[in-house]
Amino acid sequence: MKILILTNYANGLYLFRKELLQAFSKDGNEVYVSLPPDENMDRLKDLCHIIQTPFDRRGMNPFQDLKLFLSYLKLLRKQNPDVVLTYTIKPNLYGALACRIRKVPCLCNVTGLGTAIESGGILSKFLLGFYRISMKDAQRIFFQNMKNRDFMNKNGIALENNALLPGSGVNLIEHPFREYPPEDKHIRFLAVIRIMKDKGIEEYLEAARIMKKRDRRLKFYLVGEYEEETRALYEPQIKALAEEKTIKYFGHIDNVEEVMARSHVIVHPSYHEGLSNVLLEAAACGRPVLASDVSGCIETFVDGESGFSFESKSTDAIVRAMERILALSHEERRQMGIAGRAWVEKNFDRNIIIQTYRNELKELKNKRR
């Protein structure tokens, strides 16, 4: 089959779905990927045919979005794929609509609802209406947590053609279990998040300030890239905290596991998620987690066994969760990490996702016979 994938970010596709691309090629399929150009595109060149489709991942310019939609229509006519896979908001909306018009089978993956829908209001209503129209004829719409699926169903979207996926899963070979580090000198907390409000950056920084004043042995790590629209707000704060040694900021790094393996507790204060890859990788590494009690986070660990949940959007809640896990012994924290590894092995192996897509392609082939 000729498979066309529409997505918005080369690095995300490589980090979380390269095994899927490899499986498609191994099965004899021809794989094409359409995405905006960036410095990570070369990572995909041995896995698929790349089609550069420029667009702004986060912009709201209707003329630019119309241009993207028209480019998808043109792409479908030129490539004539047997099936299209879409990931993230704009490819889901405009790509699925283009597939509906061109009558091309489409498998959509809703990796999260996004701030515009989560915030409610007129824009939310408009986008929900758009989803109802664009995804109406999709062969399958995958959701990564039940709350997102139920919300969309309540709004008349994907009523009969939905399914749940365990996120993008985790590669248990590339993310092996790592022995829990000694705690004789420091206990290191790590947050791996994009530097933006909805990922809980403000609460994490404030919690680090509070806890560092109480115990200088605690260390707070931060990994993640700035969103350009909020860089001016957060960069001075993070630089100041780094200079006073309250946090250590690593910026964007590809091999997060190296920092994760040196850390003792992973903190994920996000306001909303599709399904958190960070928490899956933390559990695979064998680290206990502290995470917001929101869908997309709570599915990735067993509260009280492999981590603790806390109320989102609350610095006090993060501080209490940190105090709670610090009250445990070294061995108790180590055992929480072991429990987390067992949980992802059972429920979030990336091979589950690969087999699900293979089944969908098999079903599509059978329909055509």
ABEGO torsion letter per residue (X at the ends): XBBBBBBABAAAAAAAAAAAAAAAAAAGBBBBBBBBBBAAAAAAAAABBBBBBBBBAABABAAAAAAAAAAAAAAAAAAGBABBBBBEAAAAAAAAAAAAAAGBBBBBBBAEAEAAAAAEEAAAAAAAAAAAAAAAABABBBBABAAAAAAAAAAGBGAAABBBBBEAEBBAAABBBBBBBBAAABBBBBBBBBBBAAAGAAAAAAAAAAAAAABAABBBBBBEBBBAAAAAAAAAAAAAAAAAGABBBAEBBABAAAAAAABABBBBABABBABBAAAAAAAAAGBBBBBBBBBGAAAABBBGAAEBBBBBGBAAAAAAAAAAAAABBAAAAAAAAAAAAAAAAAAABAAAAAAAAAAAAAAAAAAAX
